[in-house]
């Protein structure tokens, strides 16, 4: 019995050591962490009137460039739409021209060749080169 008692005492001692070790490692986990936010108060650097005017001008130019970019993008989209429409009209006119040419050929009508346009009476006279004057 004496021997069993020693074994019980040794087993209890080992269990107590294990409990003490477990408690010692978990004690620090229950602590709350306090965070302190450091707020630095400062005044902005002094700006002269010229620096403020330059900054305002830069903001104005940025807005102007953005507006111009948006306007040009819209204009490009409109031009693309108009080009598509004009190409469709041109294709239709080409079809009509070929059809009219076939009808004229079938009826025996000779196509009229346009003559050179008459000179504009209000246009300034064409300068004559100096080499033509000496002959």
C-alpha positions in Angstrom: 0.0 0.0 0.0 2.9 2.2 0.7 4.0 1.7 -2.8 0.6 2.5 -4.3 0.5 5.6 -2.2 3.8 6.8 -3.6 2.5 6.2 -7.2 -0.6 8.2 -6.4 1.5 11.1 -5.0 3.8 11.0 -8.1 0.8 10.9 -10.5 -0.9 13.9 -8.6 2.4 15.8 -8.7 2.7 15.2 -12.5 -0.9 16.3 -13.1 -0.4 19.4 -11.0 2.8 20.3 -12.9 0.9 19.9 -16.2 -2.0 22.1 -14.9 0.5 24.7 -13.8 2.2 24.7 -17.2 -1.1 25.0 -19.0 -2.2 27.9 -16.9 1.0 29.7 -17.2 0.9 29.8 -21.0 -2.8 30.9 -21.2 -2.6 33.7 -18.7 -1.1 36.2 -21.2 -3.8 35.4 -23.8 -6.6 36.9 -21.7 -5.0 40.3 -21.4 -6.6 43.0 -23.4 -4.5 45.0 -25.8 -4.8 48.7 -25.7 -4.1 50.7 -28.8 -3.3 54.4 -28.6 -3.8 56.4 -31.7 -1.4 59.2 -31.9 -3.0 62.2 -33.6 -0.6 64.7 -34.9 -2.1 68.1 -35.1 -0.3 70.5 -37.4 -1.2 73.4 -39.6 -0.8 73.2 -43.3 2.2 75.0 -44.8 1.7 78.6 -45.7 0.8 79.2 -49.3 1.4 82.4 -51.0 -1.2 84.0 -53.3 0.7 83.0 -56.3 0.8 79.4 -55.2 -2.9 79.4 -54.6 -3.5 81.0 -58.1 -1.3 78.4 -59.7 -3.1 75.5 -58.0 -6.5 77.0 -59.0 -5.3 77.3 -62.6 -4.1 73.7 -62.6 -7.5 72.5 -61.4 -9.2 74.6 -64.0 -7.0 73.2 -66.8 -7.6 69.6 -65.6 -11.4 70.3 -65.8 -11.0 71.9 -69.2 -8.9 68.9 -70.6 -11.5 66.4 -69.2 -14.3 68.3 -70.8 -12.5 68.5 -74.1 -11.7 64.8 -74.0 -15.3 63.9 -73.4 -16.5 66.3 -76.2 -14.0 64.8 -78.7 -15.0 61.3 -77.8 -18.7 62.2 -78.5 -17.7 64.0 -81.7 -15.8 60.9 -82.8 -18.9 58.7 -82.2 -21.0 61.1 -84.2 -18.6 61.2 -87.1 -18.5 57.4 -87.1 -22.3 57.3 -87.3 -22.4 59.9 -90.0 -19.7 58.1 -92.0 -21.8 54.9 -91.8 -24.9 56.7 -93.1 -23.0 58.4 -95.9 -21.5 55.1 -97.0 -25.0 53.7 -97.2 -26.2 56.7 -99.2 -23.2 56.4 -101.5 -23.9 52.8 -102.1 -27.5 53.6 -103.0 -26.4 56.4 -105.4 -23.9 54.0 -107.0 -26.7 51.5 -107.6 -28.9 54.2 -109.1 -26.1 55.5 -111.3 -25.4 52.0 -112.8 -29.1 51.4 -113.3 -29.5 54.8 -115.0 -26.6 54.0 -117.2 -28.1 50.7 -118.3 -31.4 52.4 -119.0 -29.7 55.1 -121.1 -27.8 52.5 -123.0 -30.9 50.5 -123.6 -32.8 53.6 -124.9 -29.8 54.8 -127.0 -29.3 58.1 -125.1 -25.8 59.4 -125.3 -24.5 60.6 -121.9 -23.6 64.3 -121.7 -20.0 65.0 -120.8 -19.9 68.1 -118.6 -17.8 70.9 -120.1 -15.2 72.9 -118.1 -16.8 75.5 -115.8 -16.7 79.1 -117.0 -14.1 81.2 -115.3 -15.2 83.4 -112.4 -15.3 87.0 -113.6 -14.7 88.2 -110.0 -11.5 86.1 -109.6 -8.2 87.9 -109.6 -6.1 87.6 -112.8 -3.6 84.7 -112.9 -0.1 86.0 -112.6 2.1 85.3 -115.7 5.6 83.8 -115.0 8.5 86.1 -115.8 9.9 83.7 -118.4 6.8 84.1 -120.6 7.1 87.9 -120.6 10.6 88.0 -122.0 9.8 86.0 -125.2 
